Structures are given as C-alpha cells and as structure tokens.
C-alpha cells in the first residue's frame, strides 16, 4: 500500500479481501480520488461510516477503524466525469491517522493479517463450510439461482464472499470483517445465519442479497 491510502467511506458497504465490488462514483471529491488512484497505484480503502453520519456527510464523519483495501481492476470514465469502477479486495487494514490535505480522505494504515491457523482449524473450518452450504441451500433453491460456484472456491474466498454478498446488516458485516482469523469469521457467520433463520420464517424472506 501507499503511505497514504485514499478512503472511500460509505454507510452501507463493507468490503472483504478477494471479493469484487462494482462502484459508481459521482461526488466531485471521490471523482478526484479515483482519478488520482488511476494515475497512481490504483489503491482505495473502503470503510464503513458510523451511525449518525447523516449530520456531517459533506465533511468527515466518523468511520469504523477497520476496513479493506482494494485495487481498481477496471474503470470507465463517463462523459460528465463520473466513473464506474470495479475493486478487487486485497487485505484488511486499521486506520492509524487521517490526513486532511485533499478534498477526499486519506489515512496512514496498518495491514491486518489474519491470525495463523492451529492444527485443528482446517478441519473445523471444513465442517463450518459444510454447515454454511447446508444453511444456504434452501435459499438458493428457492430463487432458482446459483450465487457462486462454491465448490471451486477456497475456504477463505468462500467465507469472505458470503460475508460480502449475503443480505446482512452493515454492522453485522463489519463485525465479521473485524474477526481476526478465518475460523472465528466462519463461526460467527454460521451463528448469525442460524439466528436469522430462527427469527425470520416470513414467506419470501431470503438470505441472498438482492
């Protein structure tokens, strides 16, 4: 990462490593951010705005300190200056200090690597993966769609993709992002989905993102 990572704070997006995120950029300050990123290393950090952001959105409202960096893999600059971009998630980070010298936000960050897995973690994660696939099978069957080719994905990629794409609340996704290891993230995701299935049996309700 660059010493100063551009930050793109949003109220409803939590970004995970190894996941793709399409974005439409229309605010002037973030058009400048994307233009600068494209001219440089193409890196952007996605962070979630804290509740109450509405009162100072035009300024620099508080954000959660842990986010994920991404690299712009594709971009389209529209005739009026807006951008359509696609980010590929790279790694989690923690904000250490913000810089206010540009119209958009930048920060000094530290990388957050997941904790190493213990000898039995892979077996546990495999069981958790099977449980996740079983929990989601009725929802996938109901809409007659295949969200992703799960069998072709590694454990980490699948868990991060589910955390990103499932129809969860932003704060629930933020809590998953902040988990320090893959096993913990998988355990929390299973618990969250089990709770939602128990609490919501409403016809038409789906765990799949719309």
N, C-alpha and C positions, 0 to 999 in steps of 0.2 A: 504494500500500500504506500501511497504518497504520505509525506509527513502530515499534511493536512488533507483529510478526507471530506469531500463535499457531502453534506447531509440533506436528504430529502425526507422531511417529516410528513407523515400522513395520519389521519385519525382512524383509519380502518384497515391498514395494510401492515402485516407482519411478514417479514421476508426470511426465508431459510436457505442455508447453503445447498448448492446443487439443484436448485429449483429455478425455473424460468418465470419471469414476471413481465407482462406487457404493460406499458405505461403511456398515457397521453399527457404531454407536457404543454401547458397553456399559459401559466403565470409567467410574467416577464422575468422575475428573478430566477425561476427554475429553467426557463429557456436559456438564460445566461449560464447557468450551472451546466446544462447539458452541452452547450456549445464549448465551454471550457474543458469539460471532460473529454469530449470527442477530440479536441485538439491536443489533449494530454494522454493520460494512461487509461481513459475511459472508465474510471472507477467512481462509483457512487455508493454512499451508505444509506440504507433505508432504516428509519427509526419511527417508532410509534409515538404519537402525541399523547400526553397525559390528559385525563379528564379535565374539562374546563378550558380547553384550548380555544373555544369559540370566541372568548372575550378578547383575545390578543393574537388572533391568527395572522394578521398582517405584520406582526412583529416577530418575536422569538419566544413563543410559548414553551413551557417545559416539555421535555420528552423523556421517555424511558432511556436509561443509560446504555442498555444493551440492544444492539441491532445487528444487521448483517450487511456486509459489503457485497457489491455485485459489479460485474463488468458489462458494459454495453456491447452486446454481440451484434445487434442490428439497429439501425436508426433510419428514419425518414423525416427529412425536414420539409414541412409543408410551406405553401406559398406565402402564408401570413406569418411565418416564423415559429409556429407551433412544431412540436416534434412527436412522432410516435417512436418509441424505443422498446427494446427487449433487453432485460437484465438477466444475467445468469448468476445465481448466488455463489459466493466464494467462501466466506468464513464469517463467524461471529466476531463482534468486537464490543469493547466497552469504551464509552466516551470519557476521556480524562480532562479535556479542557477545550472550550469552544473559542473560535476566532470570529471576530465581527468586522473584518476588514472588507468583506464583499457584500453584495446585496443578498446573497444566499448564505446559508450557514455552512461552516466548515469546522472540523474538530481534529484535535490530536487524539488518536485512539490507540488502544492496545488490543492485539489479537487475543481471542479466547479459543484455545484449542480444547476439544472435549477431553475429559479425564480418560486415562487409559483403561482398557477393559481388563477385568480379572479373568482368571482361567475359566470360570463357570459362566461368565457373562454371555458369551456367544450362544450357549445352549439356552439360557433364559431368554435372550432376545429372539431366538428362533421360535420358541413357544409363544412369546408375545406377538410375534409377527403372525403366526397361525391364528391366534385369537383375534387380532385385528381384522384379518381377512374374513374370518367367520362372522364377526360383528357387522362387517360392511356388506357381506354377500346379499342379504335381503334387500338392502337399499339399491345396490347395483342391479339386481334382478328386477326390482320394481320399476325402475325407469328404463330398463332395457338398454343400458349403456355400459360401456367398459371405460372406466375413468382412466385407467392406466394399465399397462402390461406389467402387473405386479411381479409375475414370475421372472421377468427379465431384469428386475431391479435389485440392487444390493440392499441389505438391511437398512443402512443409513439413509440411502436415497429414498427408499420407500417410506420410512418413518417421517422424514422431513417433508416429502411430497404430501403425505396425508395431513400432516400438521398445517401445511400451507393451504391445501385445496379444499379440505372439508369445511362445511358450513359451521364454523365455530365463532364465538365472540372474539373480537380483537384481543381483549385482556386474557382470554384463555390461551390464545396462540402465543401471546407474549410470555405467559408463564411457561409454556412448552419450550420456547426459544431459550429461556434463561436456565433451563435444566443443564447441568454441567456434564452429562455424559449420555450416550445413546441409550443405555439401559434405563436410566431414570426418565428420559423423554418418552420412551416406549411404554414404560409402566404408567406414567401419568396420562398418556394418550388413551390407553386401554381403560383406565379408571374413569376418565372423562366421558368416553363414549358409552361405557356401561351405565353411568349415571344418567346421561341424556336419554338413552333407550328406556330406562326405567321411568323417568319423569315425563317422557313425551311419547305417548302412544296415539297421538292425534292422526286421523286419516290424512294422508297427503304430506305428512312431515317426512323429510328426508335429511340424512346426514351429508348428502352430497351437496357441494357448493352449487349455487345457481349460476 
